[in-house]
């Protein structure tokens, strides 16, 4: 039962029984080596083994396309690991799209992924980010220093007229010092810059943010929002004022007041993608 030099046990598909597994993986109970046909060197991940059902995917990232066979009962998080092995893009920097933002905790079967499905991936590798950011660091530090000299946003006249109305009676409760995932219901009871009531609904399956007022609801693709900024409200640090940049300049900011602090990071991650903060 000794292994011949140069022979390696074939790896199992990721998410269908492990990556490579123990030293005994790929052997029969008698210790003999399996004589399976060699796998293609591309990202197929092997054929179905042990009755596991595979699905064929087209992963598209940065103008590159990858044909992938992947276990239908694997989770979104496991698919992110597979994408990492293909592209070098760490899972934390991936924004994976299939009919909206791909849920990490659900299986591909649960979200109804079928053969030939297109999986869109957005994100930049660490090296790409460093290559872009390094020359700008000095300029960015100067900008930050200049911003620090400015008075807080909540003291500026345009915001003061809204904040002076006080905290809305029906605003959602806040939890200071805690970060929570977005609730399943819309964030409501907040004000916009005209002092009208506004609610935020995150339609992850459509990759959209809905900004609703009494008069109308704006349905914005997440990708159209250039930036999200926020600042604690003085005297009420458990709530933030937040702006969504809908155009190329600060003049396009859509301001929302009295956002519960525990949802601020989740809103930024959902709209912009975690990879932008890496």
C-alpha positions in Angstrom: 0.0 0.0 0.0 3.0 2.4 -0.3 2.4 5.5 -2.3 4.3 5.8 -5.5 6.5 8.9 -5.8 4.8 12.0 -7.3 1.3 10.7 -6.8 -1.1 13.0 -4.7 -4.6 12.3 -3.5 -7.1 14.4 -5.4 -8.7 17.2 -3.4 -12.4 17.2 -2.6 -14.6 20.0 -3.8 -14.7 23.0 -1.4 -17.8 22.8 0.8 -18.5 19.2 -0.1 -16.6 17.3 2.5 -13.6 19.6 3.1 -10.5 20.9 1.4 -8.1 18.0 0.9 -9.0 16.5 4.3 -6.8 14.1 6.3 -3.8 12.2 4.9 -6.2 9.3 4.2 -8.4 11.4 2.0 -8.4 10.0 -1.5 -7.6 6.4 -0.5 -9.8 3.3 -0.4 -10.3 1.6 2.9 -7.7 -1.0 1.9 -5.1 1.8 1.6 -4.8 1.5 -2.2 -4.6 4.8 -4.2 -7.6 5.8 -6.2 -7.1 5.8 -9.9 -9.6 8.6 -10.7 -9.1 10.6 -13.9 -7.0 13.7 -13.2 -9.1 16.9 -12.6 -8.9 20.0 -14.8 -6.5 22.6 -13.4 -9.2 25.3 -13.6 -11.7 26.1 -10.9 -14.1 23.2 -11.3 -13.5 21.7 -7.8 -14.1 18.1 -9.1 -17.2 16.1 -9.9 -19.9 15.1 -7.4 -18.7 12.8 -4.7 -20.5 11.0 -2.0 -23.9 11.9 -3.5 -23.3 15.7 -3.2 -25.1 17.7 -5.8 -22.9 20.3 -7.7 -24.1 23.3 -9.6 -22.2 25.1 -12.4 -21.6 28.8 -11.8 -20.1 31.7 -13.8 -18.2 33.9 -11.4 -17.5 37.3 -12.8 -14.9 39.6 -11.2 -12.9 42.5 -12.6 -13.7 41.6 -16.2 -12.5 38.0 -15.5 -14.9 35.0 -15.8 -14.5 31.7 -14.0 -16.5 28.5 -14.6 -17.0 26.9 -11.3 -18.6 23.7 -10.1 -19.7 24.1 -6.5 -21.7 22.2 -3.9 -25.3 23.2 -3.9 -25.6 22.7 -0.1 -22.6 24.9 0.6 -23.1 28.4 2.1 -22.4 31.8 0.8 -19.5 32.1 3.2 -18.0 28.9 1.7 -18.5 30.3 -1.8 -16.6 33.4 -0.7 -13.7 31.1 0.3 -13.8 29.5 -3.1 -13.7 33.0 -4.8 -10.7 33.8 -2.6 -8.9 30.8 -3.9 -9.7 31.8 -7.5 -9.0 35.6 -7.4 -6.9 36.2 -4.3 -9.7 38.6 -3.1 -10.2 38.1 0.7 -13.8 37.3 1.8 -14.0 40.5 3.9 -13.3 42.5 0.7 -15.8 40.7 -1.5 -19.3 42.0 -2.3 -20.9 39.0 -3.9 -24.1 39.5 -5.8 -26.8 37.0 -6.9 -30.3 38.6 -7.1 -29.0 41.1 -4.5 -26.3 40.7 -1.8 -25.4 37.0 -1.3 -26.4 36.0 2.2 -23.4 34.2 3.9 -25.4 32.0 6.2 -27.7 30.5 3.6 -26.9 27.6 1.2 -26.9 28.0 -2.6 -29.9 25.7 -2.7 -31.9 27.9 -0.3 -31.4 31.0 -2.4 -32.3 29.0 -5.5 -29.0 29.1 -7.4 -29.4 27.0 -10.6 -27.0 25.7 -13.3 -25.4 28.5 -15.3 -26.1 31.2 -12.7 -24.0 34.3 -12.9 -22.3 35.4 -9.6 -21.0 39.0 -9.7 -18.1 39.9 -7.4 -17.1 43.4 -6.6 -13.9 44.2 -4.7 -10.2 45.1 -4.8 -7.3 43.1 -3.5 -5.1 44.5 -0.8 -2.3 45.3 -3.2 -4.8 47.2 -5.5 -6.0 49.2 -2.5 -2.5 50.0 -1.4 -1.4 51.0 -4.9 -4.3 53.5 -5.1 -4.2 54.8 -1.6 -0.5 55.2 -0.8 0.3 58.3 -3.0 -2.8 60.0 -1.6 -2.1 59.4 2.1 -0.4 62.7 2.7 -3.2 64.6 1.0 -5.8 62.7 2.9 -4.2 63.5 6.2 -4.2 67.2 5.3 -7.9 67.0 4.4 -8.7 65.3 7.7 -6.7 67.9 9.7 -8.6 70.6 7.9 -11.9 68.9 8.7 -11.0 68.6 12.4 -10.7 72.4 12.5 -14.2 72.8 11.3 -17.1 72.9 13.8 -19.1 69.7 14.2 -21.8 69.2 11.6 -24.5 69.3 14.2 -23.6 72.9 15.1 -23.9 74.1 11.5 -27.0 76.3 10.7 -28.5 74.0 8.1 -28.5 71.0 10.5 -29.4 73.1 13.6 -32.8 74.0 12.3 -33.7 70.3 12.1 -32.0 69.2 15.3 -33.6 72.0 17.3 -36.9 70.3 16.8 -35.7 67.7 19.2 -35.7 63.9 19.1 -38.8 62.5 17.3 -41.3 60.9 19.6 -41.5 57.8 17.4 -37.8 57.4 16.7 -36.5 53.8 17.1 -34.7 53.1 20.4 -30.9 53.3 20.4 -28.3 51.0 22.0 -25.0 52.8 22.7 -21.7 51.0 22.4 -23.2 48.1 20.4 -23.1 47.2 16.7 -26.1 45.3 15.4 -27.1 44.0 12.0 -29.8 45.8 10.1 -33.3 45.0 11.4 -35.8 43.2 9.2 -38.2 46.1 9.4 -37.5 49.6 7.9 -35.6 52.2 10.0 -38.3 54.8 10.7 -39.2 57.8 12.8 -36.2 59.9 11.5 -36.2 63.4 9.9 -34.8 64.6 6.6 -33.2 68.0 6.0 -36.6 69.6 5.5 -37.8 68.3 8.9 -40.2 65.8 7.3 -40.4 62.2 8.5 -38.3 59.7 6.6 -37.7 55.9 6.7 -35.0 53.7 5.2 -35.7 50.3 3.8 -32.8 48.0 2.7 -33.9 45.7 -0.1 -30.9 43.4 -0.1 -32.4 41.0 -2.7 -32.7 43.9 -5.1 -29.5 45.6 -4.0 -31.5 48.8 -3.4 -32.0 51.4 -0.7 -35.5 52.8 -0.5 -35.8 56.3 1.0 -39.4 56.9 1.9 -41.3 60.0 2.9 -45.0 60.8 3.2 -45.0 62.0 -0.4 -42.9 59.4 -2.2 -40.4 56.6 -2.1 -37.0 56.9 -3.9 -35.6 53.5 -5.0 -31.8 53.9 -5.2 -29.4 51.1 -6.5 -26.7 50.6 -3.8 -24.1 51.1 -6.5 -25.3 54.6 -7.3 -24.5 55.9 -3.8 -21.0 57.3 -3.8 -20.4 57.7 -0.1 -22.0 57.5 3.4 -21.0 59.9 6.1 -22.2 60.1 9.7 -21.6 62.0 12.9 -22.9 61.6 16.5 -25.4 64.3 17.5 -24.0 66.4 20.3 -25.8 65.7 23.6 -27.4 62.6 22.1 -24.4 60.5 21.1 -26.5 57.4 20.9 -28.0 58.8 17.7 -26.2 60.0 14.5 -26.9 62.3 11.6 -26.1 60.5 8.3 -25.8 61.5 4.7 -26.0 59.5 1.5 -24.0 61.0 -1.4 -26.2 60.6 -4.5 -24.1 62.6 -7.0 -20.5 63.6 -7.6 -20.3 66.4 -4.9 -21.4 67.1 -1.4 -24.3 69.2 -2.7 -26.0 65.9 -3.5 -26.0 64.7 0.1 -29.3 63.3 1.4 -29.4 64.0 5.1 -31.1 61.8 7.6 -31.3 62.7 11.4 -31.6 60.5 14.5 -30.2 57.3 13.1 -29.8 54.8 16.0 -26.0 54.4 16.6 -26.1 50.6 16.7 -27.1 50.4 13.0 -24.6 53.0 11.6 -21.8 50.6 10.7 -24.2 48.0 9.3 -25.7 50.7 7.0 -22.3 51.7 5.7 -21.2 48.1 5.2 -24.5 47.3 3.4 -24.5 50.3 1.1 -20.7 50.5 0.3 -19.5 47.0 0.8 -17.0 46.0 3.6 -14.2 45.8 1.1 -14.1 49.6 0.8 -13.2 49.9 4.5 -10.4 47.3 4.5 
